[in-house]
């Protein structure tokens, strides 16, 4: 459109020039007579210029027309190309719509086919249900005929099977619970032991830290107290023992943690009562004599224990510590006698297994050495005893056995294991620790009665001084899971019906033997 406007402007300009030239030529002709040759030349030049302008205008016109035609042609081609593209898009959309219509038609046919198939399958299933019901009824009648049992009897058999399976599942669950309880046992055991110590500490302390001295009459109490209590104060200062005078008739009580001091005080007070002269000077004299006497008894007891055990080469201080254990008890068992007994047992066990007999006897005699000073030094008596033996350059094997006999360290030698066994044997034998033979026999009998009360048990044996009950069962009546449940039930019943120290192990033995003879 801009080119067309330019062309029109040029045409108008050329027309103006032509009109001007024409007007000039007309005027020039009217004045031809008056102009000279120069003017005529100018007019010719003007005519020539006019013709040239006309030719240029015509050329420009033709070019403008051609450009306009080209523009129109290009515009038409663009419009046609756009129309072709839109037609192809419309055709593509039409094809997609046609495809969707075909897909919808196919899906509709598929749904119809599925519906017809489902109707046919429902009809078949209803037929099969009827056939299966008839077949089940025939099978039930046939099973009743073959088994000779009614429906109620079959139900009872089935319930019995389910009950047995449930019992087995319960036994498995119980085993899993026990395994979980064992994993949590250490923490709970520590809590239980702590509570037991809290409940029993007072009674145990009052029982093992006092000595009773008999008096000829109650008047002696006043003489022991003295004027304004000077005698009792002098006695307690000299001995380091508390003297308790209460309403107990014809007796006074000596209380102290150190058994040696308590023994010195007992001897001194007994001698004062026999002598009858009780005053601070006499008290001090009697205490000195009692100390000398007790020291002599300690040395004699230590030498006697060493001689009885057949041990040589012990330092005098260790022999003295052994003698001090004469005045120490553990659960009513004298510690020195217990040590000598352990020494003999260690020697016997070492001889049976081929270990070093002298080394085992030495470790057995010294295993409780720390109890002689455990009221003075903090720590487990096994560790205390091992430290003492290290100071006196005792053999490393002996030190390890002493330190590990209560598993304060891991026992890694045969001698250490034998000391542990001998210590357990000596402490667990009947009558060793505050248990009468009658009570012991009753406990064993009660254990066997509880074990024999269960069906399927063939024999029972109470072993290890009543610390274990072994139950031999009939294998055809008790399976593996039932044996596990039997052990648990027996242990629970023992806990509920009996009183016993420590713990009792319940072992159920189930054995199947197949015997035949070659003829």
C-alpha positions as CSV (number, residue, x, y, z in Angstrom):
1,X,0.0,0.0,0.0
2,X,2.9,2.4,0.7
3,X,4.4,1.8,-2.8
4,X,1.0,2.6,-4.4
5,X,0.9,5.9,-2.6
6,X,4.4,6.8,-3.8
7,X,3.4,5.9,-7.4
8,X,0.4,8.1,-7.3
9,X,2.4,11.0,-5.9
10,X,5.0,10.6,-8.7
11,X,2.2,10.6,-11.4
12,X,0.7,13.8,-10.0
13,X,4.1,15.5,-10.0
14,X,4.8,14.5,-13.6
15,X,1.3,15.8,-14.6
16,X,2.1,19.1,-12.9
17,X,5.3,19.4,-14.8
18,X,3.6,18.6,-18.1
19,X,1.0,21.2,-17.5
20,X,3.6,23.8,-16.7
21,X,5.6,22.9,-19.7
22,X,2.5,23.0,-21.9
23,X,1.6,26.3,-20.5
24,X,5.1,27.6,-21.1
25,X,5.1,26.3,-24.7
26,X,1.8,28.0,-25.4
27,X,3.1,31.2,-24.0
28,X,6.3,30.8,-25.9
29,X,4.4,30.4,-29.1
30,X,2.6,33.6,-28.5
31,X,5.8,35.3,-27.9
32,X,7.7,33.5,-30.6
33,X,8.0,36.5,-32.5
34,X,9.5,38.3,-29.7
35,X,12.0,35.8,-28.5
36,X,15.3,35.2,-29.9
37,X,17.2,32.0,-30.8
38,X,18.4,31.4,-27.3
39,X,14.9,31.3,-26.0
40,X,14.0,28.8,-28.7
41,X,16.8,26.5,-27.5
42,X,15.6,26.7,-24.0
43,X,12.1,25.8,-25.1
44,X,13.5,22.8,-26.9
45,X,15.4,21.8,-23.9
46,X,12.3,22.1,-21.8
47,X,10.4,19.9,-24.3
48,X,13.1,17.3,-24.1
49,X,13.0,17.4,-20.3
50,X,9.3,17.0,-20.3
51,X,9.4,14.0,-22.6
52,X,12.2,12.5,-20.4
53,X,10.0,13.1,-17.4
54,X,7.1,11.4,-19.0
55,X,9.2,8.4,-19.9
56,X,10.5,8.1,-16.3
57,X,7.0,8.5,-14.9
58,X,5.8,5.7,-17.2
59,X,8.7,3.5,-16.2
60,X,8.0,4.2,-12.5
61,X,4.3,3.5,-13.0
62,X,5.1,0.1,-14.6
63,X,7.5,-0.8,-11.9
64,X,5.0,0.2,-9.2
65,X,2.3,-1.8,-10.8
66,X,4.6,-4.8,-11.0
67,X,5.6,-4.4,-7.3
68,X,1.9,-4.1,-6.4
69,X,1.2,-7.3,-8.3
70,X,4.1,-9.1,-6.6
71,X,2.8,-8.0,-3.2
72,X,-0.7,-9.1,-4.0
73,X,0.7,-12.5,-5.2
74,X,2.7,-13.0,-2.1
75,X,-0.2,-12.0,0.1
76,X,-2.4,-14.5,-1.7
77,X,0.2,-17.3,-1.3
78,X,0.4,-16.6,2.4
79,X,-3.3,-16.7,2.8
80,X,-3.6,-19.9,0.7
81,X,-0.8,-21.5,2.8
82,X,-2.6,-20.6,6.0
83,X,-5.8,-22.0,4.7
84,X,-4.1,-25.2,3.7
85,X,-2.6,-25.5,7.2
86,X,-6.0,-25.0,8.8
87,X,-7.6,-27.5,6.4
88,X,-4.9,-30.1,7.4
89,X,-5.5,-29.4,11.1
90,X,-9.3,-29.8,10.6
91,X,-8.7,-33.0,8.8
92,X,-6.4,-34.3,11.6
93,X,-9.0,-33.4,14.2
94,X,-11.7,-35.2,12.1
95,X,-9.5,-38.3,11.9
96,X,-8.9,-38.3,15.7
97,X,-12.6,-37.9,16.3
98,X,-13.3,-40.8,14.0
99,X,-10.7,-42.9,15.8
100,X,-12.3,-42.1,19.2
101,X,-15.7,-43.0,17.9
102,X,-14.3,-46.3,16.7
103,X,-12.6,-46.9,20.1
104,X,-15.8,-46.1,21.9
105,X,-17.7,-48.4,19.7
106,X,-15.1,-51.2,20.3
107,X,-15.2,-50.6,24.1
108,X,-19.0,-50.7,24.1
109,X,-18.8,-54.0,22.3
110,X,-16.2,-55.3,24.8
111,X,-18.4,-54.3,27.7
112,X,-21.4,-56.0,26.2
113,X,-19.3,-59.1,25.6
114,X,-18.0,-59.1,29.3
115,X,-21.5,-58.6,30.6
116,X,-22.7,-61.6,28.6
117,X,-19.6,-63.6,29.8
118,X,-20.3,-62.6,33.5
119,X,-23.9,-63.7,33.1
120,X,-22.7,-67.0,31.7
121,X,-20.1,-67.4,34.4
122,X,-22.7,-66.6,37.2
123,X,-24.9,-69.3,35.7
124,X,-21.9,-71.7,35.7
125,X,-21.0,-70.8,39.3
126,X,-24.5,-71.3,40.6
127,X,-24.5,-74.7,38.9
128,X,-21.1,-75.6,40.4
129,X,-22.2,-74.4,43.8
130,X,-25.1,-76.8,43.7
131,X,-22.8,-79.6,42.5
132,X,-20.3,-78.8,45.2
133,X,-23.0,-78.8,47.9
134,X,-24.2,-82.1,46.6
135,X,-20.6,-83.4,46.5
136,X,-19.9,-82.2,50.0
137,X,-23.0,-83.9,51.3
138,X,-22.0,-87.1,49.6
139,X,-18.5,-86.8,51.0
140,X,-19.8,-86.2,54.5
141,X,-22.0,-89.2,54.3
142,X,-19.2,-91.3,52.9
143,X,-16.8,-90.1,55.6
144,X,-19.3,-90.9,58.3
145,X,-19.7,-94.4,56.7
146,X,-16.0,-95.0,56.5
147,X,-15.0,-93.5,59.9
148,X,-17.9,-94.8,61.7
149,X,-18.2,-91.4,63.5
150,X,-21.0,-89.0,63.7
151,X,-20.7,-85.3,63.1
152,X,-20.4,-84.6,66.8
153,X,-17.7,-87.1,67.2
154,X,-15.8,-85.7,64.3
155,X,-16.1,-82.3,65.7
156,X,-14.8,-83.5,69.1
157,X,-11.8,-85.1,67.3
158,X,-11.2,-81.9,65.3
159,X,-11.4,-79.8,68.5
160,X,-8.9,-82.1,70.2
161,X,-6.5,-81.6,67.3
162,X,-6.9,-77.9,67.5
163,X,-6.4,-78.0,71.2
164,X,-3.1,-79.9,70.8
165,X,-1.9,-77.5,68.2
166,X,-2.8,-74.6,70.4
167,X,-0.9,-76.2,73.3
168,X,2.2,-76.5,71.0
169,X,1.8,-72.9,69.9
170,X,1.5,-71.8,73.5
171,X,4.7,-73.8,74.4
172,X,6.5,-72.1,71.5
173,X,5.3,-68.7,72.7
174,X,6.3,-69.5,76.3
175,X,9.8,-70.5,75.0
176,X,10.1,-67.1,73.2
177,X,9.0,-65.3,76.3
178,X,11.5,-67.1,78.4
179,X,14.3,-66.3,75.9
180,X,13.3,-62.6,76.1
181,X,13.1,-62.8,79.9
182,X,16.6,-64.2,80.0
183,X,17.9,-61.3,78.0
184,X,16.4,-59.0,80.5
185,X,17.3,-61.1,83.4
186,X,20.6,-59.5,84.4
187,X,19.0,-56.1,84.9
188,X,16.0,-57.5,86.9
189,X,18.4,-59.7,88.9
190,X,20.4,-56.7,90.0
191,X,17.2,-55.0,91.1
192,X,16.0,-58.0,93.0
193,X,19.3,-58.5,94.7
194,X,19.4,-54.8,95.7
195,X,15.9,-55.0,97.2
196,X,16.9,-58.2,99.0
197,X,20.0,-56.6,100.5
198,X,17.8,-53.6,101.6
199,X,15.3,-55.9,103.4
200,X,17.8,-58.3,104.9
201,X,20.8,-56.1,105.7
202,X,19.7,-55.1,109.2
203,X,19.0,-58.7,110.3
204,X,22.1,-60.1,108.8
205,X,24.3,-57.3,110.3
206,X,22.8,-57.7,113.8
207,X,23.3,-61.5,113.5
208,X,26.9,-61.6,112.4
209,X,28.4,-58.6,114.2
210,X,27.6,-59.3,117.8
211,X,28.8,-61.6,120.6
212,X,26.9,-62.4,123.8
213,X,28.8,-62.7,127.1
214,X,27.0,-64.4,129.9
215,X,26.9,-62.9,133.4
216,X,26.7,-64.7,136.8
217,X,24.0,-62.3,137.9
218,X,22.4,-59.0,137.0
219,X,24.4,-57.1,139.7
220,X,27.4,-57.5,137.5
221,X,25.9,-55.1,135.0
222,X,26.3,-52.3,137.4
223,X,29.9,-53.1,138.1
224,X,30.6,-53.3,134.4
225,X,29.1,-49.8,133.9
226,X,31.0,-48.4,136.8
227,X,30.6,-45.0,138.6
228,X,29.1,-42.6,136.1
229,X,29.8,-45.1,133.3
230,X,33.6,-44.8,133.5
231,X,34.2,-48.6,133.3
232,X,32.1,-49.0,130.1
233,X,33.8,-46.0,128.5
234,X,37.2,-47.3,129.3
235,X,36.3,-50.7,128.0
236,X,34.9,-49.4,124.7
237,X,37.9,-47.1,124.2
238,X,40.4,-49.9,124.8
239,X,38.7,-52.5,122.6
240,X,37.0,-50.4,119.9
241,X,33.9,-52.5,120.5
242,X,30.4,-51.3,121.6
243,X,29.2,-52.8,124.9
244,X,25.4,-53.1,124.9
245,X,23.8,-53.5,128.3
246,X,20.0,-53.8,128.0
247,X,17.2,-55.7,129.8
248,X,18.4,-59.1,128.7
249,X,18.8,-61.1,131.9
250,X,22.3,-62.2,132.9
251,X,24.0,-61.2,129.5
252,X,25.6,-58.3,127.8
253,X,26.2,-57.9,124.1
254,X,29.4,-56.9,122.3
255,X,28.9,-55.3,118.8
256,X,31.6,-54.7,116.2
257,X,32.3,-55.4,112.5
258,X,35.8,-56.5,113.2
259,X,35.6,-60.2,114.4
260,X,39.1,-60.1,115.9
261,X,38.3,-57.0,118.0
262,X,35.1,-58.5,119.1
263,X,36.9,-61.7,120.2
264,X,39.5,-59.7,122.1
265,X,36.7,-57.8,123.9
266,X,34.9,-61.1,124.7
267,X,38.0,-62.7,126.2
268,X,38.8,-59.5,128.2
269,X,35.3,-59.1,129.5
270,X,35.0,-62.8,130.5
271,X,38.3,-62.5,132.4
272,X,37.2,-59.3,134.1
273,X,34.0,-61.0,135.2
274,X,35.9,-64.0,136.6
275,X,38.4,-61.8,138.3
276,X,35.7,-59.5,139.8
277,X,38.0,-56.4,139.9
278,X,36.5,-54.0,137.3
279,X,38.1,-50.6,136.9
280,X,39.8,-48.7,134.1
281,X,43.3,-49.8,135.0
282,X,42.3,-53.4,135.3
283,X,40.3,-53.2,132.0
284,X,43.3,-51.9,130.1
285,X,45.5,-54.7,131.5
286,X,43.0,-57.4,130.6
287,X,42.5,-56.0,127.1
288,X,46.3,-56.2,126.5
289,X,46.4,-59.8,127.7
290,X,43.4,-60.7,125.5
291,X,45.2,-59.1,122.5
292,X,48.2,-61.2,123.1
293,X,46.1,-64.3,123.6
294,X,44.1,-63.7,120.4
295,X,47.2,-63.0,118.4
296,X,48.7,-66.3,119.6
297,X,45.4,-68.1,118.7
298,X,45.5,-66.5,115.2
299,X,49.0,-67.6,114.5
300,X,48.3,-71.1,115.8
301,X,45.1,-71.4,113.7
302,X,47.0,-70.2,110.5
303,X,49.8,-72.6,111.1
304,X,47.4,-75.5,111.8
305,X,45.5,-74.7,108.6
306,X,48.7,-74.6,106.5
307,X,49.9,-77.8,108.1
308,X,46.6,-79.6,107.6
309,X,46.5,-78.5,103.9
310,X,50.1,-79.5,103.3
311,X,51.1,-76.2,101.9
312,X,54.7,-74.8,102.4
313,X,56.5,-71.5,101.6
314,X,53.8,-69.1,102.6
315,X,54.8,-65.7,104.0
316,X,54.2,-65.2,107.8
317,X,51.8,-62.3,107.2
318,X,49.7,-64.5,104.9
319,X,49.7,-67.3,107.6
320,X,48.5,-64.7,110.1
321,X,45.7,-63.5,107.7
322,X,44.6,-67.2,107.4
323,X,44.4,-67.4,111.2
324,X,42.3,-64.3,111.3
325,X,39.7,-66.1,109.2
326,X,39.0,-68.4,112.2
327,X,36.9,-65.6,113.6
328,X,35.1,-64.9,110.3
329,X,31.9,-66.8,109.3
330,X,29.9,-66.9,106.0
331,X,26.3,-67.9,106.4
332,X,27.2,-69.7,109.6
333,X,30.2,-71.6,108.0
334,X,33.6,-70.9,109.5
335,X,35.7,-69.3,106.7
336,X,39.0,-70.9,107.8
337,X,37.5,-74.4,107.9
338,X,35.8,-73.7,104.6
339,X,39.2,-72.7,103.1
340,X,40.9,-75.9,104.3
341,X,38.0,-78.0,103.0
342,X,38.2,-76.3,99.6
343,X,42.0,-76.9,99.5
344,X,41.4,-80.7,100.0
345,X,38.7,-80.8,97.4
346,X,40.8,-78.9,94.9
347,X,43.6,-81.4,95.4
348,X,41.2,-84.3,94.8
349,X,39.7,-82.7,91.7
350,X,43.2,-81.9,90.3
351,X,44.3,-85.5,90.8
352,X,41.3,-86.7,88.8
353,X,41.7,-84.4,85.8
354,X,45.6,-84.4,85.8
355,X,46.1,-80.8,86.9
356,X,48.8,-79.4,89.3
357,X,47.7,-80.8,92.7
358,X,50.0,-78.5,94.8
359,X,49.0,-75.4,92.9
360,X,45.3,-76.2,93.2
361,X,45.5,-76.9,96.9
362,X,47.4,-73.7,97.5
363,X,44.8,-71.7,95.5
364,X,42.0,-73.4,97.4
365,X,43.4,-72.5,100.8
366,X,44.0,-68.9,99.8
367,X,40.9,-68.2,97.8
368,X,39.0,-66.4,100.6
369,X,42.1,-64.6,102.0
370,X,40.5,-61.2,101.3
371,X,37.7,-61.9,103.8
372,X,40.3,-61.5,106.6
373,X,40.5,-57.7,105.8
374,X,37.4,-57.0,103.7
375,X,35.9,-54.9,106.6
376,X,39.0,-52.7,106.4
377,X,39.5,-52.5,102.6
378,X,36.8,-51.7,100.0
379,X,36.1,-54.0,97.2
380,X,35.2,-57.7,96.5
381,X,37.1,-60.1,98.8
382,X,38.4,-62.0,95.7
383,X,40.1,-58.9,94.3
384,X,41.4,-57.9,97.8
385,X,42.9,-61.3,98.3
386,X,44.5,-61.2,94.8
387,X,46.1,-57.8,95.6
388,X,47.5,-59.1,98.9
389,X,49.0,-62.2,97.1
390,X,50.6,-59.9,94.5
391,X,52.4,-57.9,97.2
392,X,53.9,-61.1,98.5
393,X,54.9,-62.3,95.0
394,X,52.6,-65.3,94.9
395,X,52.5,-67.4,91.7
396,X,50.4,-65.8,88.9
397,X,48.3,-69.0,88.5
398,X,47.3,-68.8,92.2
399,X,46.5,-65.1,92.0
400,X,44.3,-65.7,88.9
401,X,42.4,-68.6,90.6
402,X,41.8,-66.4,93.7
403,X,40.7,-63.4,91.7
404,X,38.4,-65.4,89.5
405,X,36.6,-67.7,91.9
406,X,33.6,-65.4,91.9
407,X,34.0,-64.4,88.3
408,X,35.4,-60.9,89.1
409,X,37.8,-61.7,86.3
410,X,37.4,-64.5,83.7
411,X,38.8,-67.8,84.9
412,X,41.1,-68.9,82.1
413,X,43.0,-71.8,83.6
414,X,42.1,-75.3,84.8
415,X,43.2,-74.5,88.3
416,X,40.8,-71.5,88.5
417,X,37.9,-73.6,87.3
418,X,38.7,-76.3,89.9
419,X,38.7,-73.7,92.7
420,X,35.3,-72.5,91.6
421,X,33.9,-76.1,91.6
422,X,35.5,-76.9,95.0
423,X,34.1,-73.6,96.5
424,X,30.6,-74.5,95.3
425,X,30.8,-78.1,96.6
426,X,32.0,-77.0,100.1
427,X,29.3,-74.3,100.4
428,X,26.4,-76.4,99.1
429,X,26.9,-79.7,101.0
430,X,24.2,-80.5,103.5
431,X,24.7,-78.9,106.9
432,X,27.5,-76.5,105.7
433,X,25.5,-73.3,105.9
434,X,22.7,-72.9,108.4
435,X,20.5,-75.7,107.2
436,X,19.8,-78.7,109.4
437,X,19.8,-82.2,108.0
438,X,16.1,-82.6,108.7
439,X,15.2,-79.4,106.7
440,X,17.5,-80.6,103.9
441,X,15.8,-84.0,103.6
442,X,12.3,-82.4,103.7
443,X,13.3,-80.1,100.9
444,X,14.5,-82.9,98.7
445,X,11.4,-84.9,99.4
446,X,9.1,-82.0,98.6
447,X,11.0,-81.4,95.3
448,X,10.5,-85.0,94.2
449,X,6.8,-84.9,95.3
450,X,6.2,-81.9,93.1
451,X,7.9,-83.4,90.1
452,X,6.2,-86.7,90.4
453,X,2.7,-85.1,90.6
454,X,2.7,-84.4,86.8
455,X,1.3,-87.1,84.4
456,X,3.9,-88.6,82.0
457,X,6.8,-88.4,84.5
458,X,8.5,-91.8,84.9
459,X,11.2,-91.0,87.5
460,X,12.6,-88.0,89.4
461,X,16.0,-87.3,91.0
462,X,16.9,-84.4,93.3
463,X,20.6,-83.9,92.8
464,X,23.4,-81.3,93.7
465,X,22.2,-80.9,97.3
466,X,18.7,-80.0,96.2
467,X,19.8,-77.4,93.7
468,X,18.5,-79.4,90.7
469,X,15.6,-81.7,90.1
470,X,15.7,-84.0,87.1
471,X,12.5,-85.5,85.6
472,X,12.6,-88.5,83.3
473,X,9.4,-88.6,81.2
474,X,7.7,-91.1,78.9
475,X,8.6,-90.0,75.3
476,X,5.3,-91.2,73.9
477,X,3.3,-89.1,76.3
478,X,5.5,-85.9,76.4
479,X,6.8,-84.3,73.2
480,X,9.6,-81.7,73.0
481,X,7.3,-78.7,73.4
482,X,5.3,-80.4,76.2
483,X,8.7,-81.0,78.0
484,X,9.4,-77.3,77.8
485,X,6.0,-76.5,79.3
486,X,6.5,-79.1,82.0
487,X,9.8,-77.6,83.1
488,X,8.3,-74.2,83.3
489,X,5.2,-75.4,85.2
490,X,7.4,-77.3,87.7
491,X,9.7,-74.3,88.3
492,X,6.7,-72.1,88.9
493,X,5.1,-74.5,91.3
494,X,8.4,-74.8,93.2
495,X,8.6,-71.1,93.5
496,X,5.0,-70.9,94.9
497,X,5.1,-73.9,97.3
498,X,8.7,-74.0,98.7
499,X,11.3,-71.9,100.5
500,X,14.9,-72.4,99.6
501,X,18.2,-70.6,99.3
502,X,19.6,-69.6,95.9
503,X,17.9,-71.2,92.9
504,X,16.7,-74.7,91.8
505,X,17.3,-76.0,88.3
506,X,14.5,-78.0,86.7
507,X,15.7,-80.5,84.0
508,X,13.2,-82.5,81.9
509,X,14.8,-85.6,80.2
510,X,13.0,-87.1,77.2
511,X,14.7,-90.0,75.4
512,X,13.5,-92.3,72.7
513,X,15.3,-95.6,72.3
514,X,14.9,-98.1,69.5
515,X,16.1,-101.6,70.4
516,X,16.4,-104.6,68.2
517,X,18.3,-107.9,68.2
518,X,20.3,-109.5,65.4
519,X,19.6,-113.3,65.4
